[in-house]
Amino acid sequence: MRSRAVIIKGGEILLVRRIKNGEEYFVFPGGGAEGDEDPVQTLIREVREELGLSIYSPRFLFRLEQEDEPSCFFLVTKFSGEPVIGGEEKERMTPDNQYHVAWLPIGRALALPSLYPEEAKQKLAEILPGINRAEFPEVGPLCPGGPTSTD
């Protein structure tokens, strides 16, 4: 299970700009679970490691099946800190493998031909125009359809 953050502030969305082997593309911050983490725990850890942000009250948006591994996407509008690339991404940076923080206006970001995954971009184009008036349910510890608690 992977968790991805859709971080929004003031009409902009935070993406990770990648330059790999000369190709530029953009992705949503996040990554895979470690151990028995649930999707929300994964999201919180990955955003902290990758961008140095502490996030609060993530809200479930949707789930995608990607490359045989599901991804849960969460809306994040409450966070502290300034985004800076860190963790494994910082360690793996080379001239041929770069990671950069990119705040972009939402409309511009969703129009990028190189924002992946494509299916997430399409879903967000439908959801985000109504973000200010939409009521997203508070998420519990689990992504719908994800692993279940064994408590």
TARADA-V566217 format. One record per residue. N is the residue number from 1. RES is the residue in one letter. PHI is phi in whole degrees, -180 to 180 (NA if undefined). OMEGA is omega as a letter, one per 40 degrees, with the letter a starting at -180 (NA if undefined). Layout:
n:N res:RES phi:PHI omega:OMEGA
n:N res:RES phi:PHI omega:OMEGA
This chain:
n:1 res:M phi:NA omega:i
n:2 res:R phi:-114 omega:i
n:3 res:S phi:-124 omega:a
n:4 res:R phi:-127 omega:a
n:5 res:A phi:-103 omega:i
n:6 res:V phi:-108 omega:a
n:7 res:I phi:-93 omega:a
n:8 res:I phi:-126 omega:i
n:9 res:K phi:-150 omega:i
n:10 res:G phi:55 omega:i
n:11 res:G phi:81 omega:i
n:12 res:E phi:-119 omega:i
n:13 res:I phi:-119 omega:a
n:14 res:L phi:-95 omega:i
n:15 res:L phi:-123 omega:i
n:16 res:V phi:-102 omega:i
n:17 res:R phi:-90 omega:a
n:18 res:R phi:-108 omega:i
n:19 res:I phi:-129 omega:a
n:20 res:K phi:-129 omega:a
n:21 res:N phi:51 omega:i
n:22 res:G phi:84 omega:i
n:23 res:E phi:-102 omega:i
n:24 res:E phi:-100 omega:i
n:25 res:Y phi:-155 omega:a
n:26 res:F phi:-125 omega:i
n:27 res:V phi:-138 omega:i
n:28 res:F phi:-84 omega:i
n:29 res:P phi:-61 omega:i
n:30 res:G phi:144 omega:a
n:31 res:G phi:176 omega:a
n:32 res:G phi:-90 omega:i
n:33 res:A phi:-70 omega:i
n:34 res:E phi:-116 omega:i
n:35 res:G phi:59 omega:a
n:36 res:D phi:-101 omega:i
n:37 res:E phi:-61 omega:i
n:38 res:D phi:-90 omega:a
n:39 res:P phi:-58 omega:i
n:40 res:V phi:-70 omega:i
n:41 res:Q phi:-61 omega:i
n:42 res:T phi:-61 omega:a
n:43 res:L phi:-58 omega:a
n:44 res:I phi:-60 omega:a
n:45 res:R phi:-67 omega:a
n:46 res:E phi:-63 omega:a
n:47 res:V phi:-66 omega:i
n:48 res:R phi:-65 omega:a
n:49 res:E phi:-68 omega:a
n:50 res:E phi:-75 omega:a
n:51 res:L phi:-124 omega:a
n:52 res:G phi:73 omega:i
n:53 res:L phi:-102 omega:i
n:54 res:S phi:-99 omega:a
n:55 res:I phi:-109 omega:a
n:56 res:Y phi:-133 omega:i
n:57 res:S phi:50 omega:i
n:58 res:P phi:-64 omega:a
n:59 res:R phi:-120 omega:a
n:60 res:F phi:-62 omega:i
n:61 res:L phi:-107 omega:a
n:62 res:F phi:-166 omega:i
n:63 res:R phi:-123 omega:i
n:64 res:L phi:-123 omega:i
n:65 res:E phi:-92 omega:a
n:66 res:Q phi:-129 omega:i
n:67 res:E phi:41 omega:i
n:68 res:D phi:65 omega:i
n:69 res:E phi:-135 omega:a
n:70 res:P phi:-67 omega:i
n:71 res:S phi:-127 omega:i
n:72 res:C phi:-103 omega:i
n:73 res:F phi:-106 omega:a
n:74 res:F phi:-126 omega:i
n:75 res:L phi:-82 omega:i
n:76 res:V phi:-127 omega:i
n:77 res:T phi:-121 omega:i
n:78 res:K phi:-118 omega:i
n:79 res:F phi:-158 omega:i
n:80 res:S phi:-131 omega:a
n:81 res:G phi:103 omega:i
n:82 res:E phi:-112 omega:a
n:83 res:P phi:-68 omega:i
n:84 res:V phi:-141 omega:i
n:85 res:I phi:-63 omega:a
n:86 res:G phi:-146 omega:i
n:87 res:G phi:60 omega:a
n:88 res:E phi:-60 omega:a
n:89 res:E phi:-62 omega:i
n:90 res:K phi:-65 omega:a
n:91 res:E phi:-66 omega:a
n:92 res:R phi:-88 omega:a
n:93 res:M phi:-66 omega:i
n:94 res:T phi:-143 omega:i
n:95 res:P phi:-58 omega:a
n:96 res:D phi:-98 omega:a
n:97 res:N phi:-147 omega:a
n:98 res:Q phi:-114 omega:i
n:99 res:Y phi:-130 omega:i
n:100 res:H phi:-141 omega:i
n:101 res:V phi:-77 omega:i
n:102 res:A phi:-139 omega:i
n:103 res:W phi:-91 omega:a
n:104 res:L phi:-130 omega:i
n:105 res:P phi:-55 omega:a
n:106 res:I phi:-54 omega:a
n:107 res:G phi:-59 omega:i
n:108 res:R phi:-65 omega:a
n:109 res:A phi:-61 omega:a
n:110 res:L phi:-72 omega:i
n:111 res:A phi:-91 omega:a
n:112 res:L phi:-65 omega:i
n:113 res:P phi:-72 omega:a
n:114 res:S phi:-112 omega:i
n:115 res:L phi:-100 omega:a
n:116 res:Y phi:-124 omega:e
n:117 res:P phi:-77 omega:a
n:118 res:E phi:-57 omega:a
n:119 res:E phi:-63 omega:i
n:120 res:A phi:-67 omega:i
n:121 res:K phi:-59 omega:i
n:122 res:Q phi:-64 omega:i
n:123 res:K phi:-64 omega:a
n:124 res:L phi:-66 omega:i
n:125 res:A phi:-61 omega:i
n:126 res:E phi:-80 omega:a
n:127 res:I phi:-85 omega:a
n:128 res:L phi:-67 omega:i
n:129 res:P phi:-58 omega:i
n:130 res:G phi:-101 omega:a
n:131 res:I phi:-57 omega:a
n:132 res:N phi:-72 omega:a
n:133 res:R phi:-106 omega:a
n:134 res:A phi:-76 omega:i
n:135 res:E phi:-107 omega:i
n:136 res:F phi:-92 omega:a
n:137 res:P phi:-68 omega:i
n:138 res:E phi:-63 omega:i
n:139 res:V phi:-91 omega:i
n:140 res:G phi:-87 omega:a
n:141 res:P phi:-77 omega:a
n:142 res:L phi:-122 omega:i
n:143 res:C phi:-83 omega:i
n:144 res:P phi:-53 omega:a
n:145 res:G phi:84 omega:i
n:146 res:G phi:-89 omega:a
n:147 res:P phi:-64 omega:a
n:148 res:T phi:-106 omega:a
n:149 res:S phi:-72 omega:i
n:150 res:T phi:-112 omega:a
n:151 res:D phi:-63 omega:NA
